[in-house]
Amino acid sequence: MKDIIEIIKSRRCIREYLDKEIPDEDIKFLIDCAGYAPSGLNMQPWAFLVIQNKDKILKLSETCKKSMIPILEGMKNTSKTAGDFLAFLKKEGSDIFYGAPVLVIILGNRNAPTAVYDCAMAAQTMMLAAQSIGIGSCWIGAAQRTLMDEKLLREIGAPQGYIHVAPLIFGYPKGKPEIPERREPEVVWIK
Ligand SMILES: Cc1cc2nc3c(=O)[nH]c(=O)nc-3n(C[C@H](O)[C@H](O)[C@H](O)COP(=O)(O)O)c2cc1C
């Protein structure tokens, strides 16, 4: 276990993974840690869909790519990052989940008023817990448009009554990415 501040500052979004499975016990550990996140009214309105099947992850990636490409086409002239991501998605064989061995979709109970915030807290807790045991992670927003499709979400295994909030990938990092630039945040002090 590392010092919490070191964990917070050293966690990076990992986009290259070793071809190595994560033991189920470690995934259970991460889910257990996620459950310690705060939640509105302590409703703990989360559920975890754990997908370890490589073919299913790749198939979902292809569906997500098809729905993201038209959106990015409309953004490519105003955003360089959108243009770069579009080029990546159009590349033969590209995988929005970067070949990670595990995809965990954090689902929120649709009846809980703060489910989206609660699940985002659980997501960050899980990613920090992963960092503490040498497991890399990344939130894959590129999957979110597709996961808004309720029928598809049920087909991939989400229980009734839940919406998707956070698609997270996990795996053992290949290499150590540089930290992307951090800006000084705007802070307003009122004393
Ligand atoms: C809501 C959200 C959506 C994201 N979606 C993607 C994504 O689809 N693909 C990707 O490679 N990274 C994605 N990221 C990761 C960010 O690009 C990354 O966190 C950011 O560049 C900062 O890098 P760092 O996490 O290594 O500090 C996402 C992060 C968040 C919080």
The ligand as an SDF file (V2000), in Angstrom:
LIG
                    3D

 31 33  0  0  0  0  0  0  0  0999 V2000
  -15.5720   11.3610  -17.8520 C   0  0  0  0  0  0  0  0  0  0  0  0
  -14.2770   10.9350  -18.4950 C   0  0  0  0  0  0  0  0  0  0  0  0
  -14.2820   10.3880  -19.7620 C   0  0  0  0  0  0  0  0  0  0  0  0
  -13.0890    9.9450  -20.3520 C   0  0  0  0  0  0  0  0  0  0  0  0
  -13.1340    9.3260  -21.5720 N   0  0  0  0  0  0  0  0  0  0  0  0
  -12.0100    8.8300  -22.1080 C   0  0  0  0  0  0  0  0  0  0  0  0
  -12.0570    8.0740  -23.3150 C   0  0  0  0  0  0  0  0  0  0  0  0
  -13.1170    7.8190  -23.8920 O   0  0  0  0  0  0  0  0  0  0  0  0
  -10.9010    7.5930  -23.8120 N   0  0  0  0  0  0  0  0  0  0  0  0
   -9.6840    7.8140  -23.1960 C   0  0  0  0  0  0  0  0  0  0  0  0
   -8.6740    7.3430  -23.6960 O   0  0  0  0  0  0  0  0  0  0  0  0
   -9.6130    8.5240  -22.0430 N   0  0  0  0  0  0  0  0  0  0  0  0
  -10.7370    9.0170  -21.4790 C   0  0  0  0  0  0  0  0  0  0  0  0
  -10.6840    9.6800  -20.2870 N   0  0  0  0  0  0  0  0  0  0  0  0
   -9.3840    9.8770  -19.6100 C   0  0  0  0  0  0  0  0  0  0  0  0
   -8.9060   11.3120  -19.7310 C   0  0  0  0  0  0  0  0  0  0  0  0
   -8.5450   11.5890  -21.0590 O   0  0  0  0  0  0  0  0  0  0  0  0
   -7.7160   11.4890  -18.7650 C   0  0  0  0  0  0  0  0  0  0  0  0
   -8.1550   11.2790  -17.4560 O   0  0  0  0  0  0  0  0  0  0  0  0
   -7.1160   12.8940  -18.8850 C   0  0  0  0  0  0  0  0  0  0  0  0
   -6.4940   13.0630  -20.1280 O   0  0  0  0  0  0  0  0  0  0  0  0
   -6.0880   13.1770  -17.7790 C   0  0  0  0  0  0  0  0  0  0  0  0
   -5.0790   12.1760  -17.7850 O   0  0  0  0  0  0  0  0  0  0  0  0
   -4.7430   11.3450  -16.4680 P   0  0  0  0  0  0  0  0  0  0  0  0
   -6.0000   10.6330  -16.0510 O   0  0  0  0  0  0  0  0  0  0  0  0
   -3.6600   10.4000  -16.8580 O   0  0  0  0  0  0  0  0  0  0  0  0
   -4.2940   12.2930  -15.4170 O   0  0  0  0  0  0  0  0  0  0  0  0
  -11.8430   10.1140  -19.6730 C   0  0  0  0  0  0  0  0  0  0  0  0
  -11.8470   10.6670  -18.3800 C   0  0  0  0  0  0  0  0  0  0  0  0
  -13.0350   11.0450  -17.7890 C   0  0  0  0  0  0  0  0  0  0  0  0
  -13.0160   11.5780  -16.3740 C   0  0  0  0  0  0  0  0  0  0  0  0
  1  2  1  0
  2  3  1  0
  2 30  2  0
  3  4  2  0
  4  5  1  0
  4 28  1  0
  5  6  2  0
  6  7  1  0
  6 13  1  0
  7  8  2  0
  7  9  1  0
  9 10  1  0
 10 11  2  0
 10 12  1  0
 12 13  2  0
 13 14  1  0
 14 15  1  0
 14 28  1  0
 15 16  1  0
 16 17  1  0
 16 18  1  0
 18 19  1  0
 18 20  1  0
 20 21  1  0
 20 22  1  0
 22 23  1  0
 23 24  1  0
 24 25  2  0
 24 26  1  0
 24 27  1  0
 28 29  2  0
 29 30  1  0
 30 31  1  0
M  END
$$$$
